[in-house]
């Protein structure tokens, strides 16, 4: 039997389960039980059924791209398509090479998985929602898998499944299951989020899972008491290629004068190491970018300062990081730089449309906008103007 869910409700008709293939938030996913055979060579999931069930079914074949960013064509074009197919017992069916005693989950590491933010919002968070109910007794099958991604998230994958990850693409063996989910459950269109009204979990549960998986010691940010000598720890997330701080030294000097202990670090492939760094901090600041996704490792009640680059990135900044941070019980501040703090001022004449009317560039499309405001721009913080933001963060830590 195969059941496709729409808003988590199976549709029934005449007391029989009707197969549907619809969207749940930003993902298609299929849950099935019975005689299920996975052919990684043809990218097909066979469900062996009776001829009666097949004749009664409205559809006998579905196509699915098991990546949770439905609606983003560019991302989905980078995801391998799988066929889910009902077949009768008498027809040709590949014989099982290996029978698995636990359920399986098949998902893709294609799409935008090379981007740290999308790896979390499109794969890791939905994988948590889908796999957590099995308490480790589940076999992961990955399509579009690549070694760098698997190595980076190995700690999370092992915490969700007690079984070795299987790269299913082009495998000649036929793996058989009694229960299988193809695709991941992403109930909400919100980024870095879980809709608790449609899931037994919340983003706070996910953060607790991360703390446990990475053995993160700090559960709550420091609370500054009057007269105390304890100083809060500030992490400045640095970048090298674009949207980098050009005057990190000035920011560090200012922060130390205000009473912070300061750490400057750039995220890399060592997620375990960086999770320890950011979890040890009470305040984190950085320019809008994928590296800010690491706020998921912050302790409760920490303060997050997002520096918004010049050019009109407010909507992205709000959707990708401000709203998720607030749902994670992280206090949020932002600092919108002026054109005088952007290195674009050194690249274009003062009356150029890039500086005068960023919305005109935005109308040319995402690629045009990104190529200028995200890829060509660095940030020189006006420390006098920025000072009140760091002071406000200290005030929040007093509360």
C-alpha positions in Angstrom: 0.0 0.0 0.0 1.3 3.5 -0.8 -0.1 6.6 0.7 0.6 10.2 -0.4 -0.2 12.9 2.1 -1.7 16.3 1.6 -1.3 18.4 4.7 -0.6 15.3 6.7 -4.1 13.8 6.0 -4.6 10.7 4.0 -7.6 10.8 1.8 -10.0 7.9 2.0 -12.7 6.8 -0.4 -15.0 3.8 0.0 -13.0 2.7 3.0 -9.9 2.3 0.8 -6.8 4.4 0.8 -6.6 6.5 -2.3 -3.1 7.3 -3.5 -2.4 11.0 -3.8 0.8 12.8 -4.7 0.6 16.3 -3.4 2.7 18.9 -1.6 3.2 19.2 2.1 4.6 22.7 2.6 7.7 22.7 0.4 8.1 19.0 -0.2 6.6 15.9 -1.8 7.0 12.8 0.1 5.6 9.3 -0.1 5.1 6.8 2.8 4.5 3.2 2.0 4.3 -0.2 3.6 4.5 -3.7 2.1 6.9 -5.4 -0.3 9.1 -2.4 -1.3 12.1 -2.9 -3.6 14.7 -0.1 -4.3 16.5 -0.2 -7.6 19.3 2.4 -7.5 20.3 1.5 -11.0 17.0 2.7 -12.6 16.1 5.1 -9.7 12.9 3.3 -9.1 11.0 2.3 -6.0 8.8 -0.8 -6.7 5.8 -1.6 -4.5 4.6 -5.1 -5.2 0.8 -5.1 -5.1 -2.1 -7.3 -6.1 -3.6 -6.9 -9.5 -6.9 -5.9 -7.8 -5.2 -3.0 -6.0 -3.5 -1.9 -9.2 -6.7 -1.9 -11.2 -8.5 0.1 -8.4 -5.7 2.7 -8.2 -6.1 6.0 -9.9 -2.4 6.1 -10.6 0.2 3.4 -10.6 3.3 5.5 -11.1 4.6 8.7 -9.6 7.7 10.8 -10.0 9.3 12.5 -7.1 12.4 14.6 -6.4 13.2 13.9 -2.8 14.4 17.3 -1.8 12.4 19.8 0.4 12.4 22.9 -1.7 9.4 22.4 -3.9 8.7 25.4 -6.1 12.3 26.4 -6.6 12.9 25.2 -10.1 16.6 25.9 -10.1 17.1 23.8 -7.0 14.8 21.0 -8.1 16.6 20.7 -11.5 19.6 19.6 -9.5 17.8 16.8 -7.8 17.6 13.3 -9.2 14.1 12.2 -10.1 12.9 8.9 -8.8 9.9 6.8 -9.9 7.6 5.2 -7.4 5.8 2.4 -9.1 3.0 -0.1 -8.3 3.7 -3.5 -9.9 1.7 -6.7 -9.9 3.2 -9.8 -8.4 3.1 -11.7 -11.7 5.0 -9.1 -13.7 8.8 -8.8 -13.9 10.1 -7.6 -10.5 13.7 -7.4 -9.5 14.7 -10.0 -6.9 15.8 -8.8 -3.5 19.6 -8.8 -2.8 19.2 -7.7 0.8 16.2 -7.5 3.1 16.2 -4.7 5.7 14.4 -5.2 9.0 14.0 -1.5 9.7 12.2 1.3 7.8 14.0 3.3 5.2 14.1 7.0 4.3 15.3 8.1 0.8 16.4 11.7 0.4 18.6 13.8 -1.9 21.8 15.8 -1.2 21.3 17.7 -4.5 19.7 21.0 -5.0 21.5 23.8 -3.1 23.1 21.4 -0.6 26.6 22.9 -1.0 25.3 26.1 0.6 25.4 25.8 4.4 22.0 27.5 4.9 20.2 25.4 2.4 21.8 22.2 3.7 20.1 22.9 7.0 16.7 24.4 5.9 16.2 22.0 2.9 17.7 18.8 4.2 18.9 18.6 7.8 15.8 20.1 9.6 13.3 18.2 7.4 15.4 15.0 7.9 15.1 15.5 11.7 11.3 15.9 11.4 11.1 12.8 9.3 13.5 10.5 11.0 13.3 11.4 14.7 10.2 9.3 15.4 12.1 6.2 14.6 14.6 6.8 17.5 17.6 5.7 15.3 15.9 2.5 14.0 15.9 3.7 10.4 18.1 3.2 7.3 19.0 6.3 5.3 19.4 6.0 1.6 20.9 9.1 -0.1 20.7 10.1 -3.7 22.9 12.8 -5.2 25.2 12.0 -2.3 28.7 13.4 -2.3 31.5 12.7 0.2 32.1 16.3 1.4 28.5 16.8 2.4 28.3 13.4 4.1 31.5 14.0 6.0 30.4 17.5 7.1 27.1 16.2 8.6 28.2 12.8 9.7 27.5 13.6 13.4 23.9 14.5 12.7 23.3 11.5 10.4 24.7 9.1 13.0 22.6 10.7 15.7 19.4 10.1 13.7 20.2 6.6 12.4 22.1 3.7 13.9 22.8 2.2 10.5 25.5 3.1 8.0 24.3 5.6 5.4 23.7 4.0 2.0 24.6 5.9 -1.2 21.9 4.3 -3.3 22.7 5.8 -6.8 23.7 3.3 -9.4 23.9 0.4 -7.0 23.1 -2.9 -8.7 21.9 -4.7 -5.6 18.1 -4.5 -4.9 17.4 -3.4 -1.4 14.1 -4.4 0.1 12.1 -2.9 2.9 8.8 -3.4 4.6 8.4 0.4 5.2 9.8 3.3 3.2 9.5 7.1 3.0 10.7 8.7 -0.2 11.3 12.4 0.4 11.4 14.5 3.5 8.6 16.2 5.5 8.9 20.0 5.4 5.5 21.2 6.7 6.2 24.9 6.5 7.4 27.5 4.0 9.3 29.1 6.8 13.1 28.8 6.6 15.0 27.0 9.3 11.7 26.1 10.9 9.3 23.4 12.0 5.6 23.9 12.2 4.6 22.4 15.6 1.0 22.4 14.6 1.8 19.9 11.9 4.7 18.0 13.6 5.3 16.5 17.0 8.5 18.5 17.0 9.5 22.2 17.1 12.7 24.1 16.1 13.5 24.1 19.9 13.5 20.3 19.9 15.9 20.4 16.9 18.3 22.7 18.8 18.2 20.4 21.8 19.0 17.5 19.5 22.0 19.4 18.2 23.2 20.2 21.7 23.0 16.5 22.5 24.6 15.3 19.3 27.5 17.7 19.4 27.9 17.5 23.2 27.5 21.3 23.5 27.9 22.4 27.1 26.4 25.8 27.3 22.6 25.8 27.4 21.9 29.4 28.3 23.7 32.7 27.6 25.2 34.6 30.5 23.0 36.9 32.5 24.9 39.9 33.5 24.3 41.0 37.1 25.2 44.5 38.4 28.6 44.4 40.0 29.7 41.1 38.4 33.0 40.8 36.7 31.9 38.2 34.3 32.2 39.4 30.7 30.1 38.2 27.9 31.7 36.4 25.0 31.2 37.9 21.5 31.8 36.0 18.3 32.5 37.9 15.1 31.8 35.6 12.2 34.3 36.6 9.5 34.2 36.0 5.8 36.9 36.0 3.1 35.4 36.2 -0.4 32.6 38.7 -0.1 30.6 40.6 2.5 33.7 40.6 4.6 34.5 43.1 7.4 37.4 45.2 6.2 38.0 46.7 9.7 37.7 43.7 12.1 40.4 45.2 14.3 38.3 48.3 14.9 35.3 46.3 15.8 37.3 44.1 18.2 38.8 47.2 19.9 35.3 48.8 20.4 33.8 45.5 21.7 36.7 45.1 24.3 36.2 48.7 25.5 32.6 47.9 26.1 33.5 44.8 28.2 33.2 41.9 25.8 35.6 39.0 25.4 36.0 38.7 21.6 36.5 35.7 19.3 36.9 36.1 15.5 36.3 32.9 13.5 35.2 31.8 10.1 33.0 28.7 9.6 34.5 25.9 7.7 33.8 22.2 6.9 34.6 21.3 10.6 31.0 21.7 11.8 31.8 19.9 15.1 34.6 22.4 15.9 32.7 25.5 14.9 29.6 24.4 16.8 31.7 24.4 20.0 33.0 27.9 19.3 29.6 29.5 18.7 27.9 27.6 21.5 30.5 29.1 23.9 29.4 32.6 23.0 26.7 34.9 24.3 26.5 37.3 21.4 27.3 36.6 17.7 27.5 39.1 14.9 28.1 38.7 11.1 27.1 40.0 7.7 24.1 38.3 6.1 25.2 35.0 4.6 25.1 31.2 4.9 27.6 31.2 7.8 24.9 32.8 10.0 23.0 29.5 9.9 25.3 28.4 12.8 23.1 30.4 15.1 21.3 27.0 15.6 24.2 26.1 18.0 23.8 29.2 20.1 22.7 28.8 23.8 19.2 29.9 24.8 18.7 33.7 25.2 21.9 34.5 23.3 21.9 37.7 21.2 22.3 37.6 17.4 23.3 40.7 15.5 22.8 40.5 11.7 24.7 43.1 9.7 22.5 43.8 6.6 24.6 44.8 3.6 23.7 47.8 1.4 21.3 47.2 -1.5 17.9 46.0 -0.2 18.6 42.6 1.4 16.1 43.3 4.2 13.5 40.7 3.0 16.1 37.9 2.7 17.6 38.9 6.1 14.3 38.8 7.8 13.1 35.6 6.2 16.3 33.6 6.4 17.6 34.7 9.9 15.5 37.2 11.8 12.3 35.1 12.0 14.1 31.8 12.6 16.2 33.3 15.4 13.2 34.6 17.2 11.5 31.1 17.0 14.7 29.7 18.5 14.6 31.8 21.6 17.5 34.0 20.5 17.3 37.7 21.0 17.7 39.5 17.6 19.2 42.8 16.6 20.2 44.1 13.2 22.5 46.8 11.8 21.8 48.1 8.3 24.9 49.6 6.8 24.8 52.8 5.0 26.3 53.3 1.5 29.3 55.0 3.2 30.1 51.7 4.9 30.0 49.7 1.7 33.1 49.1 -0.5 30.7 49.5 -3.5 31.3 53.2 -3.0 34.9 52.7 -4.2 33.8 50.7 -7.2 31.1 52.9 -8.7 30.6 56.7 -9.2 28.4 58.3 -6.6 25.5 58.9 -9.0 25.6 55.3 -10.4 22.3 53.3 -10.3 24.0 50.7 -8.1 24.4 53.2 -5.4 21.5 55.5 -6.2 18.7 53.0 -6.8 19.4 49.4 -5.8 15.7 48.5 -6.6 16.4 49.0 -10.2 19.1 46.4 -10.1 16.7 44.1 -8.2 14.2 44.4 -11.1 16.9 42.8 -13.3 16.6 39.6 -11.4 18.2 37.7 -8.6 21.4 36.9 -10.5 22.0 40.6 -11.2 21.3 41.6 -7.6 23.5 38.9 -6.2 26.4 39.6 -8.5 26.7 43.1 -7.2 25.3 43.4 -3.6 26.4 39.9 -2.4 29.5 39.1 -4.5 31.2 42.5 -5.0 30.5 44.1 -1.6 32.5 44.2 1.6 31.7 46.1 4.7 33.6 48.8 6.7 31.7 49.2 9.9 31.4 52.8 11.2 32.3 51.9 14.8 30.8 55.0 16.3 27.5 54.3 14.6 27.7 50.6 15.5 28.4 51.2 19.1 24.8 51.5 20.3 24.0 48.1 18.8 26.7 46.4 20.9 25.5 48.4 23.9 21.9 47.2 23.3 23.2 43.6 23.2 24.7 44.1 26.6 21.4 45.5 27.9 19.6 42.4 26.7 22.0 40.2 28.6 21.1 42.1 31.7 17.4 41.1 31.3 
